[in-house]
Amino acid sequence: MGTQGTIVVGVDGSDCSRTALEFALDEAALRGAALRVVAAAPEADYWATSYGLSQSLLEELAADLEKTTRAMVDAVVRERGGAAADVPVQVRAVPGTPGQVLVDQSRDAVMLVVGHRGRGGLRSAVLGSVGLQCVLHAAVPVTVVRSAPQPATA
């Protein structure tokens, strides 16, 4: 039996993106869909070459990012087990800004999943900039996943 489309999920290594990955994996298992896990990698811009980052170093960073993302996916699949283990998963580290990368990668998908907050410096109750860009510009439905509430610390 073939898959019923592809669900794209954005990850950045944060706890919130892990929660989004868990949701997307479960949703893919329910729908019989494939899962494309996408991490945005640094791209060669003016600033990068000005500071001595060569194209080969950026490619190395992207490969490391893909490897780290694959390890996260493998851990989540092991934890979820069951039907999640049967979901076809593709991991990509794509150069570019996170919002644009996710919008582009979701063009042929049935759904885009993002975490509520990522690694940005501003922590608040509002939607993050990447999530907002995805909600405003993606051509497919976007699901924004919140992490479980954390108890307040004194």
C-alpha positions as CSV (number, residue, x, y, z in Angstrom):
1,M,0.0,0.0,0.0
2,G,1.4,3.4,-1.0
3,T,1.6,6.5,1.3
4,Q,-1.1,9.1,1.5
5,G,1.0,12.1,0.8
6,T,3.8,13.6,2.9
7,I,3.8,15.6,6.1
8,V,6.7,18.0,6.6
9,V,7.9,18.9,10.0
10,G,10.5,21.6,10.9
11,V,13.1,20.8,13.6
12,D,15.9,22.8,15.2
13,G,16.9,20.7,18.1
14,S,14.8,22.5,20.6
15,D,12.3,20.7,22.9
16,C,9.4,22.3,21.1
17,S,10.6,21.0,17.8
18,R,10.9,17.5,19.3
19,T,7.3,17.8,20.4
20,A,6.4,18.9,16.8
21,L,8.3,15.9,15.5
22,E,6.4,13.5,17.8
23,F,3.1,15.0,16.7
24,A,4.0,14.8,13.0
25,L,5.2,11.2,13.3
26,D,2.0,10.2,15.1
27,E,-0.1,12.0,12.4
28,A,1.8,10.4,9.6
29,A,1.2,7.0,11.1
30,L,-2.6,7.7,11.5
31,R,-2.8,9.0,7.9
32,G,-0.5,6.4,6.3
33,A,1.6,9.3,5.1
34,A,5.4,9.7,4.7
35,L,7.3,12.1,6.9
36,R,9.9,14.7,5.7
37,V,11.9,16.1,8.6
38,V,13.5,19.4,7.6
39,A,16.2,21.4,9.4
40,A,17.4,24.7,8.0
41,A,21.2,24.9,7.5
42,P,23.3,28.0,7.3
43,E,23.8,29.2,3.7
44,A,26.8,31.0,2.1
45,D,26.0,34.6,2.4
46,Y,28.2,37.7,2.4
47,W,28.7,37.5,6.2
48,A,29.7,33.9,6.1
49,T,32.5,34.4,3.5
50,S,33.6,37.6,5.2
51,Y,34.2,35.6,8.4
52,G,36.1,32.8,6.6
53,L,33.3,30.2,6.3
54,S,34.0,28.4,3.1
55,Q,31.4,26.5,1.1
56,S,33.0,23.2,2.2
57,L,32.7,24.2,5.9
58,L,29.0,25.1,5.4
59,E,28.5,21.7,3.6
60,E,30.1,20.0,6.6
61,L,27.8,21.9,9.0
62,A,24.8,20.9,7.0
63,A,26.0,17.2,7.1
64,D,26.4,17.4,10.9
65,L,23.0,19.0,11.2
66,E,21.4,16.2,9.1
67,K,23.2,13.6,11.3
68,T,22.0,15.2,14.5
69,T,18.5,15.5,13.2
70,R,18.5,11.9,12.1
71,A,19.6,10.9,15.6
72,M,16.6,12.8,17.0
73,V,14.2,11.1,14.6
74,D,15.6,7.7,15.4
75,A,15.2,8.3,19.1
76,V,11.6,9.5,18.7
77,V,10.7,6.6,16.4
78,R,12.1,4.1,19.0
79,E,10.1,5.8,21.8
80,R,6.9,5.8,19.8
81,G,7.3,2.3,18.4
82,G,4.2,0.6,16.9
83,A,2.9,2.2,13.7
84,A,5.4,5.0,14.0
85,A,8.2,2.6,13.1
86,D,6.5,1.9,9.8
87,V,6.4,5.5,8.7
88,P,8.7,6.3,5.8
89,V,11.0,9.1,7.0
90,Q,13.2,11.3,5.0
91,V,15.6,13.8,6.8
92,R,16.9,16.9,5.0
93,A,19.2,19.7,6.0
94,V,18.4,22.5,3.6
95,P,20.3,25.7,3.3
96,G,18.3,28.9,3.9
97,T,16.3,30.7,6.5
98,P,14.0,28.4,8.5
99,G,10.7,30.0,7.5
100,Q,11.4,30.1,3.8
101,V,12.9,26.6,3.8
102,L,9.8,25.1,5.5
103,V,7.4,26.9,3.2
104,D,9.4,25.7,0.1
105,Q,9.7,22.1,1.4
106,S,6.0,21.9,2.1
107,R,4.8,22.8,-1.4
108,D,4.2,19.2,-2.3
109,A,3.0,18.1,1.2
110,V,-0.4,17.6,2.7
111,M,0.5,19.3,6.0
112,L,3.3,21.4,7.6
113,V,4.0,21.0,11.3
114,V,6.1,23.4,13.3
115,G,6.8,24.0,17.0
116,H,5.3,26.9,18.8
117,R,8.7,28.3,19.8
118,G,12.1,27.5,18.6
119,R,15.6,28.5,19.5
120,G,15.0,32.2,19.2
121,G,16.1,34.5,22.0
122,L,12.7,35.9,22.8
123,R,10.6,33.5,24.9
124,S,7.0,34.5,25.1
125,A,3.4,33.3,24.8
126,V,3.2,34.5,21.2
127,L,3.9,32.5,18.1
128,G,7.5,32.5,17.0
129,S,8.6,34.2,13.8
130,V,9.2,31.0,11.9
131,G,5.8,29.6,12.8
132,L,4.2,32.9,11.8
133,Q,5.9,32.9,8.4
134,C,4.8,29.4,7.8
135,V,1.2,30.1,8.8
136,L,1.1,33.2,6.6
137,H,2.9,31.8,3.5
138,A,2.5,28.0,3.3
139,A,0.3,26.6,0.6
140,V,-0.8,23.7,2.8
141,P,-2.5,23.5,6.3
142,V,0.0,24.3,9.1
143,T,-0.2,22.8,12.5
144,V,1.5,24.6,15.3
145,V,2.4,22.3,18.2
146,R,2.9,23.6,21.7
147,S,5.1,21.9,24.2
148,A,3.6,20.7,27.5
149,P,3.4,23.5,30.0
150,Q,6.4,23.6,32.3
151,P,5.9,24.3,36.0
152,A,6.9,27.8,37.1
153,T,10.3,28.0,39.0
154,A,10.8,30.2,41.9
